[in-house]
Amino acid sequence: MRINLSNATRRLTRPGLLLLPLLLAGCERAVLNPAGDVARQQRDLIFISTGLMLLIIIPVMVLTVVFAWRYRASNEDAEYRPDWDHSTSLELVIWSAPLLIIIALGAVTWLATHTLDPYRPVDRMKAGEPVPANVRPLEVQVVSLDWKWLFIYPEQGIAMVNRLVLPTDRPIRFRLTSSSVMNTFYVPTLAGMIYTMPGMETELNAVLERTGRFEGMSANYSGAGFSYMNFPMISVDRAGFDRFVAESQASARRLDRGEYIQLEKPSERVPAILYGTVERGLFSRVAQVCVHPGQTCMSETMRHDSMEPGSHAPVNNAPYRPADRKGALEKSPEEKGSSPNRSAPRGPAAGTGKPGDPSNRNMTHLDLPALPGAAAAAAQA
C-alpha cells in the first residue's frame, strides 16, 4: 500500500520529527542520574563497559564504510587481488584487540561483582569518605505484597505502605521477602535490583547523598496489578527523617498479624498507609511463612527435623549432632516402623504359594472405587 503525503503534510511532519529529540531530552534518566554512591558505581560500570565495547564497534562500523567505498565497482584504482587469503599482521589485530577487551571486561566485572555485592555492607558514604565509626545502618524491612509494598522500620517501630522515606548520609540495610510470589525491589537512583521471594530473605545495602523524590518499582511481573506496584522514595536530611518518625509514631494505627492478613489480600492502587506501631517479630513471621493461625514457622520445622525421627526431644536429651542420626540402612525394622501404603495389597497377595503365577509380577494394588450397592452385593454373596 502506498501512502501519498501532500506538501502541506510534509511541511508539518518535518518540524515534528526535528522536535522529537527535544521531547525525549526531558525524560528522566534515573539510572544515569544516581542519588547515592552504590548507584553511582553501577552507572560508572555501565560507562566503562560501554566504552570498552565501543573500542571494537566504532572501528568496525567505520571500516565497513571505508572498505565499501574503496572497493566499489567504479573504483578502477583499487588493487585487485583475488588470490589473497592471509595476513599475519591483520590476523593479530583482528584477534588480539577483542581478546584484550574481553579480558578487561572480565576483570572489571569480577571486581564490580564483589564490590557491589548487595549483601556487602556499605563502607563509604561517597568516594574518599568512609562511613563514620559511630554511624549504624538504618534497617528497613521490605515485604512485597499483591500488589503493593510494605516498609517496616523496626528500630523506630513504624511501618508504611507504598511510601518509603530514607535519610541521607546514613547507610541503609534492606531485608526483603515476599508474601506470595517472586518480585523485584528496584529504585534506580539508589541501587540495583534485588529479588523478594516467599519463605526466603534477601538483603540490599545502599546509601543516599542527596535529597529528593525518586521512583521505586517492581521489576518482575507478578500478576494483574503489577503495573501499579510503584512507590515514591523520598530522601530527606537527618532532621527531616526525625520529624517523619515523630509524625509516624503519633499515628493510632497498629500493624499486627490480623492487620497484616487483611493487608496481604490482593488489591491495586492502594494509597499510602501509615502505622504508628508494629507488632514485634512480624517481619520474621512473614519471612518464615507463619503469620496465619495454625502455621508452623520454618525455624520450628527445621528444629524439629534436627531431632530423632518419631520423637519431639533431642536424642538422649543432648544437643543434636548430625552424627547421632542413623540412615535408613542402619536402622532395624522396629526403628523404621511402618506407614500407610496406598498401593500395599490388602491381605495375602494374589499368587501367594504359586510360583510363576502372573499376578506375582504385579507390584501395585489398586482399590476399585466403591459403587452404589456394592457392599450389599458383597454381603449377599
Secondary structure, 3 states (H helix, E strand, C coil): CCCCCCHHHHHHHHHHHHHHHHHHHCCCCCCCCCCCHHHHHHHHHHHHHHHHHHHHHHHHHHHHHHHHHHCCCCCCCCCCCCCCCCCHHHHHHHHHHHHHHHHHHHHHHHHHHHHCCCCCCCCEEECCEECCCCCCCEEEEEEEECCEEEEEECCCCEEEECCEEEECCCCEEEEEEECCCCEEEECCCCCCCEEECECCCEEEEECCCCCEEEEEEECCCCCCCHHHCEEEEEEECHHHHHHHHHHHHCCCCEECHHHHHHHCCCCCCCCCEEECEECCCHHHHHHCCCCCCCCCCHHHHHHHHCCCCCCCCCHHHCCCCHHHCCCHHHCCHHHHCCCCCCCCCCCCCCCCCCCCCHHHHCCCCCCCCCCCCHHHHHHHC
